């Protein structure tokens, strides 16, 4: 995770960090509130703050196997 919590991550960056398999999953989870909302920085440009993504990752419960 980038050290600057305000760094803006692209869709591809977020997919790589989270392990989500598709953009559809990412957008659906952001829309239904189970993932942080993106920042709209211009026409068709969507980014996520790295700190928001990091906080979300840290909030996940570890899986039991």
N, CA, C and O atoms as a CHARMM CRD file, in Angstrom:
* protein
*
  260
    1    1 UNK  N      0.86200  -1.17500   0.00000 PROA 1      0.00000
    2    1 UNK  CA     0.00000   0.00000   0.00000 PROA 1      0.00000
    3    1 UNK  C      0.90700   1.23700   0.00000 PROA 1      0.00000
    4    1 UNK  O      1.89900   1.27000   0.72800 PROA 1      0.00000
    5    2 UNK  N      0.58300   2.23700  -0.79500 PROA 2      0.00000
    6    2 UNK  CA     1.38800   3.45300  -0.84000 PROA 2      0.00000
    7    2 UNK  C      1.42300   4.15600   0.51500 PROA 2      0.00000
    8    2 UNK  O      0.43000   4.14400   1.24300 PROA 2      0.00000
    9    3 UNK  N      2.56700   4.77200   0.86200 PROA 3      0.00000
   10    3 UNK  CA     2.68000   5.43800   2.15900 PROA 3      0.00000
   11    3 UNK  C      1.81200   6.69100   2.29100 PROA 3      0.00000
   12    3 UNK  O      1.42000   7.04300   3.40300 PROA 3      0.00000
   13    4 UNK  N      1.50600   7.36600   1.19100 PROA 4      0.00000
   14    4 UNK  CA     0.68700   8.58000   1.22800 PROA 4      0.00000
   15    4 UNK  C     -0.78600   8.18800   1.19700 PROA 4      0.00000
   16    4 UNK  O     -1.27700   7.69300   0.18200 PROA 4      0.00000
   17    5 UNK  N     -1.49300   8.40800   2.30800 PROA 5      0.00000
   18    5 UNK  CA    -2.88900   7.98100   2.42400 PROA 5      0.00000
   19    5 UNK  C     -3.82000   8.76900   1.50200 PROA 5      0.00000
   20    5 UNK  O     -4.96100   8.35900   1.29000 PROA 5      0.00000
   21    6 UNK  N     -3.36100   9.87800   0.96000 PROA 6      0.00000
   22    6 UNK  CA    -4.18800  10.67200   0.04900 PROA 6      0.00000
   23    6 UNK  C     -3.86200  10.40800  -1.41400 PROA 6      0.00000
   24    6 UNK  O     -4.43700  11.03400  -2.30400 PROA 6      0.00000
   25    7 UNK  N     -2.94300   9.48600  -1.66200 PROA 7      0.00000
   26    7 UNK  CA    -2.63100   9.14700  -3.04700 PROA 7      0.00000
   27    7 UNK  C     -3.88200   8.58200  -3.70100 PROA 7      0.00000
   28    7 UNK  O     -4.62500   7.82300  -3.07900 PROA 7      0.00000
   29    8 UNK  N     -4.11200   8.94800  -4.94400 PROA 8      0.00000
   30    8 UNK  CA    -5.29900   8.48600  -5.66300 PROA 8      0.00000
   31    8 UNK  C     -4.95800   7.24600  -6.48000 PROA 8      0.00000
   32    8 UNK  O     -3.99300   7.22900  -7.24300 PROA 8      0.00000
   33    9 UNK  N     -5.77000   6.21300  -6.30100 PROA 9      0.00000
   34    9 UNK  CA    -5.56200   4.93900  -6.97800 PROA 9      0.00000
   35    9 UNK  C     -6.54600   4.78800  -8.13200 PROA 9      0.00000
   36    9 UNK  O     -7.71400   5.15900  -8.01900 PROA 9      0.00000
   37   10 UNK  N     -6.06700   4.24500  -9.22900 PROA 10     0.00000
   38   10 UNK  CA    -6.92900   3.97300 -10.37900 PROA 10     0.00000
   39   10 UNK  C     -7.73100   2.69700 -10.12800 PROA 10     0.00000
   40   10 UNK  O     -7.49800   1.97800  -9.15600 PROA 10     0.00000
   41   11 UNK  N     -8.67200   2.43700 -11.01900 PROA 11     0.00000
   42   11 UNK  CA    -9.45900   1.20800 -10.93600 PROA 11     0.00000
   43   11 UNK  C     -8.52800  -0.00400 -10.96800 PROA 11     0.00000
   44   11 UNK  O     -8.69300  -0.93400 -10.17900 PROA 11     0.00000
   45   12 UNK  N     -7.56500   0.00100 -11.86300 PROA 12     0.00000
   46   12 UNK  CA    -6.62700  -1.12100 -11.97500 PROA 12     0.00000
   47   12 UNK  C     -5.83300  -1.28900 -10.68500 PROA 12     0.00000
   48   12 UNK  O     -5.63100  -2.41200 -10.22400 PROA 12     0.00000
   49   13 UNK  N     -5.38200  -0.18000 -10.09700 PROA 13     0.00000
   50   13 UNK  CA    -4.66200  -0.24700  -8.81900 PROA 13     0.00000
   51   13 UNK  C     -5.52400  -0.90900  -7.74800 PROA 13     0.00000
   52   13 UNK  O     -5.05800  -1.79000  -7.02400 PROA 13     0.00000
   53   14 UNK  N     -6.78300  -0.48100  -7.65200 PROA 14     0.00000
   54   14 UNK  CA    -7.68600  -1.00800  -6.62100 PROA 14     0.00000
   55   14 UNK  C     -7.96200  -2.48900  -6.86300 PROA 14     0.00000
   56   14 UNK  O     -7.98800  -3.27300  -5.91400 PROA 14     0.00000
   57   15 UNK  N     -8.16500  -2.87900  -8.10800 PROA 15     0.00000
   58   15 UNK  CA    -8.38100  -4.29600  -8.41300 PROA 15     0.00000
   59   15 UNK  C     -7.17600  -5.12900  -7.98500 PROA 15     0.00000
   60   15 UNK  O     -7.33800  -6.21800  -7.43400 PROA 15     0.00000
   61   16 UNK  N     -5.98000  -4.62500  -8.23500 PROA 16     0.00000
   62   16 UNK  CA    -4.76700  -5.35200  -7.84800 PROA 16     0.00000
   63   16 UNK  C     -4.61900  -5.46000  -6.33800 PROA 16     0.00000
   64   16 UNK  O     -4.23700  -6.51300  -5.82700 PROA 16     0.00000
   65   17 UNK  N     -4.91400  -4.39300  -5.62500 PROA 17     0.00000
   66   17 UNK  CA    -4.75000  -4.37300  -4.16800 PROA 17     0.00000
   67   17 UNK  C     -5.80200  -5.23600  -3.47700 PROA 17     0.00000
   68   17 UNK  O     -5.49500  -5.93600  -2.51100 PROA 17     0.00000
   69   18 UNK  N     -7.03400  -5.19100  -3.96300 PROA 18     0.00000
   70   18 UNK  CA    -8.13100  -5.88600  -3.28800 PROA 18     0.00000
   71   18 UNK  C     -8.29100  -7.33300  -3.72100 PROA 18     0.00000
   72   18 UNK  O     -8.80700  -8.15700  -2.96600 PROA 18     0.00000
   73   19 UNK  N     -7.85800  -7.64200  -4.91800 PROA 19     0.00000
   74   19 UNK  CA    -8.07900  -8.98200  -5.44400 PROA 19     0.00000
   75   19 UNK  C     -9.43600  -9.16100  -6.09300 PROA 19     0.00000
   76   19 UNK  O     -9.78300 -10.26800  -6.50400 PROA 19     0.00000
   77   20 UNK  N    -10.22100  -8.07900  -6.19400 PROA 20     0.00000
   78   20 UNK  CA   -11.49300  -8.16500  -6.90900 PROA 20     0.00000
   79   20 UNK  C    -11.19300  -8.59500  -8.34100 PROA 20     0.00000
   80   20 UNK  O    -10.18100  -8.20200  -8.92100 PROA 20     0.00000
   81   21 UNK  N    -12.07900  -9.39900  -8.89600 PROA 21     0.00000
   82   21 UNK  CA   -11.85000  -9.95700 -10.23000 PROA 21     0.00000
   83   21 UNK  C    -12.34200  -9.06900 -11.36700 PROA 21     0.00000
   84   21 UNK  O    -11.92300  -9.24600 -12.51100 PROA 21     0.00000
   85   22 UNK  N    -13.22600  -8.11500 -11.07100 PROA 22     0.00000
   86   22 UNK  CA   -13.77200  -7.29900 -12.15700 PROA 22     0.00000
   87   22 UNK  C    -14.10900  -5.89200 -11.69100 PROA 22     0.00000
   88   22 UNK  O    -14.30300  -5.63000 -10.50400 PROA 22     0.00000
   89   23 UNK  N    -14.17100  -5.00800 -12.65700 PROA 23     0.00000
   90   23 UNK  CA   -14.59500  -3.63200 -12.39200 PROA 23     0.00000
   91   23 UNK  C    -16.03500  -3.61400 -11.90200 PROA 23     0.00000
   92   23 UNK  O    -16.40200  -2.80900 -11.04600 PROA 23     0.00000
   93   24 UNK  N    -16.85100  -4.51200 -12.45600 PROA 24     0.00000
   94   24 UNK  CA   -18.25700  -4.57900 -12.06100 PROA 24     0.00000
   95   24 UNK  C    -18.38300  -4.82800 -10.56600 PROA 24     0.00000
   96   24 UNK  O    -19.17800  -4.17500  -9.89000 PROA 24     0.00000
   97   25 UNK  N    -17.60400  -5.76600 -10.04800 PROA 25     0.00000
   98   25 UNK  CA   -17.62100  -6.05600  -8.61200 PROA 25     0.00000
   99   25 UNK  C    -17.21500  -4.83300  -7.81500 PROA 25     0.00000
  100   25 UNK  O    -17.85400  -4.50100  -6.81700 PROA 25     0.00000
  101   26 UNK  N    -16.16900  -4.16500  -8.24000 PROA 26     0.00000
  102   26 UNK  CA   -15.68500  -2.97100  -7.54900 PROA 26     0.00000
  103   26 UNK  C    -16.76000  -1.88700  -7.51900 PROA 26     0.00000
  104   26 UNK  O    -17.05200  -1.33700  -6.45700 PROA 26     0.00000
  105   27 UNK  N    -17.34200  -1.58200  -8.66100 PROA 27     0.00000
  106   27 UNK  CA   -18.36100  -0.53300  -8.72700 PROA 27     0.00000
  107   27 UNK  C    -19.61100  -0.90700  -7.93400 PROA 27     0.00000
  108   27 UNK  O    -20.19000  -0.06100  -7.25300 PROA 27     0.00000
  109   28 UNK  N    -20.02600  -2.16600  -8.02100 PROA 28     0.00000
  110   28 UNK  CA   -21.21200  -2.60900  -7.28400 PROA 28     0.00000
  111   28 UNK  C    -20.98600  -2.49400  -5.77800 PROA 28     0.00000
  112   28 UNK  O    -21.87100  -2.03100  -5.05700 PROA 28     0.00000
  113   29 UNK  N    -19.82300  -2.90700  -5.29600 PROA 29     0.00000
  114   29 UNK  CA   -19.54600  -2.83700  -3.86200 PROA 29     0.00000
  115   29 UNK  C    -19.44700  -1.38800  -3.39200 PROA 29     0.00000
  116   29 UNK  O    -19.88400  -1.07100  -2.28600 PROA 29     0.00000
  117   30 UNK  N    -18.88300  -0.51100  -4.20800 PROA 30     0.00000
  118   30 UNK  CA   -18.82400   0.90900  -3.84000 PROA 30     0.00000
  119   30 UNK  C    -20.23300   1.49800  -3.79900 PROA 30     0.00000
  120   30 UNK  O    -20.54500   2.30400  -2.92200 PROA 30     0.00000
  121   31 UNK  N    -21.07200   1.10400  -4.73400 PROA 31     0.00000
  122   31 UNK  CA   -22.43900   1.62200  -4.80800 PROA 31     0.00000
  123   31 UNK  C    -23.29500   1.13600  -3.63400 PROA 31     0.00000
  124   31 UNK  O    -24.11400   1.89400  -3.11400 PROA 31     0.00000
  125   32 UNK  N    -23.11200  -0.12700  -3.21200 PROA 32     0.00000
  126   32 UNK  CA   -23.95500  -0.64500  -2.12500 PROA 32     0.00000
  127   32 UNK  C    -23.36900  -0.40400  -0.73500 PROA 32     0.00000
  128   32 UNK  O    -23.94800  -0.83100   0.26300 PROA 32     0.00000
  129   33 UNK  N    -22.22400   0.27700  -0.66500 PROA 33     0.00000
  130   33 UNK  CA   -21.66100   0.66500   0.62200 PROA 33     0.00000
  131   33 UNK  C    -20.74100  -0.35300   1.26900 PROA 33     0.00000
  132   33 UNK  O    -20.29300  -0.14100   2.39600 PROA 33     0.00000
  133   34 UNK  N    -20.44400  -1.45700   0.58500 PROA 34     0.00000
  134   34 UNK  CA   -19.55000  -2.44800   1.17000 PROA 34     0.00000
  135   34 UNK  C    -18.09100  -2.22000   0.78000 PROA 34     0.00000
  136   34 UNK  O    -17.22800  -3.04700   1.07500 PROA 34     0.00000
  137   35 UNK  N    -17.81900  -1.10200   0.12100 PROA 35     0.00000
  138   35 UNK  CA   -16.46600  -0.67100  -0.23300 PROA 35     0.00000
  139   35 UNK  C    -16.48600   0.85100  -0.26900 PROA 35     0.00000
  140   35 UNK  O    -17.52600   1.44300  -0.55900 PROA 35     0.00000
  141   36 UNK  N    -15.35200   1.50100   0.02300 PROA 36     0.00000
  142   36 UNK  CA   -15.33500   2.97400   0.02400 PROA 36     0.00000
  143   36 UNK  C    -15.77400   3.57700  -1.31500 PROA 36     0.00000
  144   36 UNK  O    -15.53600   3.00900  -2.38100 PROA 36     0.00000
  145   37 UNK  N    -16.40600   4.71400  -1.23000 PROA 37     0.00000
  146   37 UNK  CA   -16.84300   5.43900  -2.42600 PROA 37     0.00000
  147   37 UNK  C    -15.64200   6.07100  -3.11300 PROA 37     0.00000
  148   37 UNK  O    -14.69400   6.49400  -2.45100 PROA 37     0.00000
  149   38 UNK  N    -15.68100   6.13500  -4.43700 PROA 38     0.00000
  150   38 UNK  CA   -14.58900   6.76500  -5.17300 PROA 38     0.00000
  151   38 UNK  C    -14.71900   8.27800  -5.19700 PROA 38     0.00000
  152   38 UNK  O    -15.75100   8.84200  -4.83400 PROA 38     0.00000
  153   39 UNK  N    -13.64800   8.91500  -5.63200 PROA 39     0.00000
  154   39 UNK  CA   -13.63200  10.36000  -5.88100 PROA 39     0.00000
  155   39 UNK  C    -13.77900  10.54600  -7.39300 PROA 39     0.00000
  156   39 UNK  O    -13.11400   9.87000  -8.17700 PROA 39     0.00000
  157   40 UNK  N    -14.63400  11.44700  -7.78100 PROA 40     0.00000
  158   40 UNK  CA   -14.79600  11.77400  -9.19900 PROA 40     0.00000
  159   40 UNK  C    -13.95800  13.02200  -9.45200 PROA 40     0.00000
  160   40 UNK  O    -14.27200  14.10500  -8.95800 PROA 40     0.00000
  161   41 UNK  N    -12.88200  12.85700 -10.23000 PROA 41     0.00000
  162   41 UNK  CA   -11.93700  13.96100 -10.39400 PROA 41     0.00000
  163   41 UNK  C    -12.02700  14.62800 -11.76200 PROA 41     0.00000
  164   41 UNK  O    -11.21500  15.49400 -12.08900 PROA 41     0.00000
  165   42 UNK  N    -12.98000  14.23900 -12.53500 PROA 42     0.00000
  166   42 UNK  CA   -13.15500  14.84100 -13.85000 PROA 42     0.00000
  167   42 UNK  C    -14.07800  13.97300 -14.68300 PROA 42     0.00000
  168   42 UNK  O    -14.59100  12.95600 -14.21400 PROA 42     0.00000
  169   43 UNK  N    -14.27800  14.38100 -15.90000 PROA 43     0.00000
  170   43 UNK  CA   -15.17800  13.64000 -16.78700 PROA 43     0.00000
  171   43 UNK  C    -14.65800  12.21900 -16.99200 PROA 43     0.00000
  172   43 UNK  O    -13.64400  12.00700 -17.65800 PROA 43     0.00000
  173   44 UNK  N    -15.35300  11.26700 -16.42100 PROA 44     0.00000
  174   44 UNK  CA   -14.98500   9.86900 -16.59500 PROA 44     0.00000
  175   44 UNK  C    -13.78100   9.40500 -15.80900 PROA 44     0.00000
  176   44 UNK  O    -13.29900   8.29300 -16.02200 PROA 44     0.00000
  177   45 UNK  N    -13.28700  10.22700 -14.90900 PROA 45     0.00000
  178   45 UNK  CA   -12.11000   9.84400 -14.12100 PROA 45     0.00000
  179   45 UNK  C    -12.52600   9.57200 -12.68500 PROA 45     0.00000
  180   45 UNK  O    -13.00100  10.45700 -11.97200 PROA 45     0.00000
  181   46 UNK  N    -12.33600   8.32700 -12.28300 PROA 46     0.00000
  182   46 UNK  CA   -12.70400   7.89700 -10.93800 PROA 46     0.00000
  183   46 UNK  C    -11.45300   7.36400 -10.25700 PROA 46     0.00000
  184   46 UNK  O    -10.69200   6.59300 -10.84000 PROA 46     0.00000
  185   47 UNK  N    -11.25400   7.78700  -9.00900 PROA 47     0.00000
  186   47 UNK  CA   -10.10200   7.33400  -8.22800 PROA 47     0.00000
  187   47 UNK  C    -10.54700   7.04700  -6.79900 PROA 47     0.00000
  188   47 UNK  O    -11.57100   7.55300  -6.33800 PROA 47     0.00000
  189   48 UNK  N     -9.76300   6.23200  -6.11000 PROA 48     0.00000
  190   48 UNK  CA    -9.99200   5.95000  -4.69800 PROA 48     0.00000
  191   48 UNK  C     -8.79300   6.43000  -3.91000 PROA 48     0.00000
  192   48 UNK  O     -7.65600   6.30400  -4.36500 PROA 48     0.00000
  193   49 UNK  N     -9.03700   6.98100  -2.73500 PROA 49     0.00000
  194   49 UNK  CA    -7.94500   7.38600  -1.84800 PROA 49     0.00000
  195   49 UNK  C     -7.31700   6.13200  -1.25600 PROA 49     0.00000
  196   49 UNK  O     -8.01900   5.24400  -0.77200 PROA 49     0.00000
  197   50 UNK  N     -5.99700   6.06800  -1.29900 PROA 50     0.00000
  198   50 UNK  CA    -5.31100   4.87100  -0.81400 PROA 50     0.00000
  199   50 UNK  C     -5.59500   4.61900   0.65900 PROA 50     0.00000
  200   50 UNK  O     -5.66600   3.46600   1.08300 PROA 50     0.00000
  201   51 UNK  N     -5.75800   5.67400   1.44300 PROA 51     0.00000
  202   51 UNK  CA    -6.06500   5.50800   2.86300 PROA 51     0.00000
  203   51 UNK  C     -7.41300   4.85600   3.09100 PROA 51     0.00000
  204   51 UNK  O     -7.56200   4.04800   4.00700 PROA 51     0.00000
  205   52 UNK  N     -8.40500   5.19700   2.26800 PROA 52     0.00000
  206   52 UNK  CA    -9.73100   4.57800   2.38000 PROA 52     0.00000
  207   52 UNK  C     -9.65500   3.08700   2.05800 PROA 52     0.00000
  208   52 UNK  O    -10.26500   2.26300   2.74000 PROA 52     0.00000
  209   53 UNK  N     -8.90000   2.75200   1.01100 PROA 53     0.00000
  210   53 UNK  CA    -8.75200   1.34800   0.62300 PROA 53     0.00000
  211   53 UNK  C     -7.98600   0.58600   1.70700 PROA 53     0.00000
  212   53 UNK  O     -8.34600  -0.53900   2.05400 PROA 53     0.00000
  213   54 UNK  N     -6.94000   1.19800   2.23300 PROA 54     0.00000
  214   54 UNK  CA    -6.15700   0.56000   3.29500 PROA 54     0.00000
  215   54 UNK  C     -7.02100   0.31900   4.53300 PROA 54     0.00000
  216   54 UNK  O     -6.96200  -0.75800   5.12600 PROA 54     0.00000
  217   55 UNK  N     -7.81800   1.30400   4.92400 PROA 55     0.00000
  218   55 UNK  CA    -8.71700   1.14000   6.07800 PROA 55     0.00000
  219   55 UNK  C     -9.70600   0.00700   5.83300 PROA 55     0.00000
  220   55 UNK  O     -9.97800  -0.78300   6.73700 PROA 55     0.00000
  221   56 UNK  N    -10.24300  -0.07700   4.62700 PROA 56     0.00000
  222   56 UNK  CA   -11.18500  -1.14400   4.29900 PROA 56     0.00000
  223   56 UNK  C    -10.50200  -2.50800   4.41600 PROA 56     0.00000
  224   56 UNK  O    -11.06600  -3.43700   4.99400 PROA 56     0.00000
  225   57 UNK  N     -9.29000  -2.63000   3.87000 PROA 57     0.00000
  226   57 UNK  CA    -8.55300  -3.89300   3.95300 PROA 57     0.00000
  227   57 UNK  C     -8.29800  -4.28200   5.40600 PROA 57     0.00000
  228   57 UNK  O     -8.42500  -5.45100   5.77100 PROA 57     0.00000
  229   58 UNK  N     -7.94000  -3.30500   6.23000 PROA 58     0.00000
  230   58 UNK  CA    -7.66100  -3.57900   7.64400 PROA 58     0.00000
  231   58 UNK  C     -8.91300  -3.96500   8.41900 PROA 58     0.00000
  232   58 UNK  O     -8.82000  -4.60200   9.46800 PROA 58     0.00000
  233   59 UNK  N    -10.07900  -3.58700   7.91600 PROA 59     0.00000
  234   59 UNK  CA   -11.32700  -3.88200   8.62300 PROA 59     0.00000
  235   59 UNK  C    -11.85500  -5.29300   8.34300 PROA 59     0.00000
  236   59 UNK  O    -12.77600  -5.75700   9.01500 PROA 59     0.00000
  237   60 UNK  N    -11.28100  -5.95900   7.36700 PROA 60     0.00000
  238   60 UNK  CA   -11.77100  -7.29000   7.00200 PROA 60     0.00000
  239   60 UNK  C    -11.45300  -8.30300   8.08900 PROA 60     0.00000
  240   60 UNK  O    -10.39500  -8.25600   8.71700 PROA 60     0.00000
  241   61 UNK  N    -12.37900  -9.20700   8.29500 PROA 61     0.00000
  242   61 UNK  CA   -12.17100 -10.29500   9.24500 PROA 61     0.00000
  243   61 UNK  C    -11.32400 -11.36900   8.56000 PROA 61     0.00000
  244   61 UNK  O    -11.56700 -11.70500   7.40000 PROA 61     0.00000
  245   62 UNK  N    -10.33900 -11.90500   9.26800 PROA 62     0.00000
  246   62 UNK  CA    -9.55000 -12.98200   8.65500 PROA 62     0.00000
  247   62 UNK  C    -10.41500 -14.22200   8.43500 PROA 62     0.00000
  248   62 UNK  O    -11.29300 -14.52900   9.24100 PROA 62     0.00000
  249   63 UNK  N    -10.16000 -14.91800   7.35300 PROA 63     0.00000
  250   63 UNK  CA   -10.90900 -16.14100   7.04900 PROA 63     0.00000
  251   63 UNK  C    -10.39000 -17.28500   7.90300 PROA 63     0.00000
  252   63 UNK  O     -9.19400 -17.39000   8.17500 PROA 63     0.00000
  253   64 UNK  N    -11.30600 -18.12900   8.31400 PROA 64     0.00000
  254   64 UNK  CA   -10.92100 -19.35000   9.02200 PROA 64     0.00000
  255   64 UNK  C    -10.95900 -20.50000   8.03500 PROA 64     0.00000
  256   64 UNK  O    -11.90600 -20.64700   7.26100 PROA 64     0.00000
  257   65 UNK  N     -9.92500 -21.30400   8.07400 PROA 65     0.00000
  258   65 UNK  CA    -9.85500 -22.45300   7.16000 PROA 65     0.00000
  259   65 UNK  C    -10.01300 -23.73400   7.92600 PROA 65     0.00000
  260   65 UNK  O     -9.98300 -24.81400   7.33700 PROA 65     0.00000
